[in-house]
């Protein structure tokens, strides 16, 4: 039988030091709300403001807890993504069975140990074990919604598939100012009379060129499906091949396509759905959308929902860069109201499958009502 021994000099042992007081709390006795907001303490005031709005205006029972409160009760005061999941699962198993959605309030980071300068690890995000294969690595909050008794490991080799048992979303804010800006937009989207109008029947489908027309074909199928099954919506097709392209030293550009997209967002579209190549910064090699365009938007309160079947546009766990996807959400009085997007390189086929499922499901209601 293996035995382990620890040898030390008592005069070299460190004495315990006082870290601080921990207020009394009882998350274990907490009744499950419909909407749970988990926030970093820095953003507590804005998280509570959003919860109050959801409760008073939307009639959604909402509660806010901080990451520190969860760690104190579920992981001995230490940061732990599984502690967050265990707390959510406890509420999910509540006999009231009320919990429907969880909102993470604060940006995450791949650096759990705060080893890089300017880290943005406010509320941790689940990181895959595989970090070397671009198409097999990911950062995802889905882990927090795997709440069945047999779930929680999320094996990668072989791949282990689970279903999401609740809705999960994140506001990747880094400062209290950004938190205020986003909550202002969410409340304005609900209450400003100017946010209602014909623009909420407009759905814009944007498609890249090349690749044997696969992006055009997929976007066209989505638009046709919406027109057939939901004729109350008016679809617009902005396919790159429909616009003149010019050759510059830096590559192909399409000023006309960029201008058309910019105008459509400013006029108002309920959904902007993009299919094609992209990166953390731009859409398409022709760069019809980039940071400069986003930072010029003042389209509020006509904020669209961005759905992007592209690569990495919404990556939000890298402390060294803020993606254009994030910028659309963080833009003051402009940009998007939310995004369904990707955080890593992806495949066209699976992108299309997810895009179809989301589009068909989301348009079953007259208006997209967000729980975040």
Buried (B, 14 or more C-beta within 10 A) or exposed (E): EEEEEEEEEEEEEEEEEEEEEEEEBEBEEBEBBBBBBBBBEBBBBBBBBBBEBBBEEBEBBBBBBBBBBBBBBBBEEEBBBBBBBBBBBBBBEEEEEBBBBBBBBBBBBBBBEEEBEEBBBBBBBBBBEEEEEEEBBBBBBEBBBBBEEEBBEBEBEEEEEBEEBBBBBBBBBBEEEBBBBBBBBBBBBBEEEEBEEEBBBBBBBBBBBBEEBBBBBBBBBBBEBBEEEBEEBBBBBBBBBBBEBEEEEEEBBBEBBBEBBBEBBBEBBBBBBBBBBBBBBBBBBBBBBBBEBBBEBEBBBBBBBBBBBBBBBBBBBBBEEBBBBBBBBBBBBBBBBBBBBBBBBBEBEEBBEBBBEBBBEBBEEEEBEBBB
